[in-house]
């Protein structure tokens, strides 16, 4: 199963949230600049399509917006 089947990415003006669709709760959240938000969102979408739910959570649990400056 791909991570896209389990998680949804919500993009707000200054933040990104990953929601677990099974639990209906946010599991990851970042405050971002517009540039970071755009780059992080693109990377999140790519990983939702290529990783399992467990691998996706493992990789993104340590992500920081500053990595996307």
C-alpha positions as CSV (number, residue, x, y, z in Angstrom):
1,X,0.0,0.0,0.0
2,X,1.2,3.5,-0.8
3,X,1.3,6.3,1.7
4,X,-1.3,8.3,-0.3
5,X,-3.9,5.7,0.7
6,X,-3.3,6.5,4.4
7,X,-2.3,10.1,4.6
8,X,-3.5,13.5,3.2
9,X,-1.5,16.7,2.9
10,X,-3.3,19.9,3.9
11,X,-1.6,23.1,2.8
12,X,-2.6,26.4,4.5
13,X,-1.2,29.9,4.0
14,X,1.8,29.4,6.3
15,X,1.7,25.7,7.2
16,X,1.5,22.1,6.1
17,X,-0.2,19.3,7.9
18,X,-0.2,15.6,7.3
19,X,-3.4,13.9,8.4
20,X,-3.8,10.2,9.1
21,X,-7.0,9.3,7.2
22,X,-7.6,6.2,9.4
23,X,-7.5,8.2,12.7
24,X,-8.7,11.5,11.3
25,X,-6.0,13.3,13.2
26,X,-3.0,15.4,12.2
27,X,0.2,13.6,12.7
28,X,2.8,16.0,11.3
29,X,2.7,19.8,11.2
30,X,5.1,22.5,10.0
31,X,5.1,26.3,9.9
32,X,6.8,27.4,6.7
33,X,7.7,30.3,4.6
34,X,6.0,30.4,1.2
35,X,9.1,29.1,-0.6
36,X,9.6,26.2,2.0
37,X,5.9,25.4,1.8
38,X,6.0,25.0,-2.0
39,X,9.1,22.9,-2.0
40,X,8.0,20.7,0.9
41,X,4.6,20.2,-0.6
42,X,6.1,19.0,-3.9
43,X,8.4,16.6,-2.0
44,X,5.6,15.3,0.2
45,X,3.4,14.5,-2.9
46,X,6.3,12.6,-4.5
47,X,6.9,10.6,-1.4
48,X,3.2,9.8,-0.9
49,X,3.3,8.1,-4.3
50,X,6.5,6.2,-3.8
51,X,6.7,5.2,-0.1
52,X,4.8,2.9,2.1
53,X,2.9,4.6,5.0
54,X,5.6,3.4,7.5
55,X,8.5,4.6,5.4
56,X,6.8,7.9,4.7
57,X,6.2,8.6,8.4
58,X,9.8,7.5,9.2
59,X,11.3,9.9,6.7
60,X,9.1,12.9,7.3
61,X,9.0,12.7,11.1
62,X,12.5,14.4,11.2
63,X,11.9,16.8,8.3
64,X,12.4,20.5,9.0
65,X,11.3,23.4,6.8
66,X,14.8,24.8,6.8
67,X,15.9,21.8,4.7
68,X,13.7,23.3,1.8
69,X,15.1,26.9,1.7
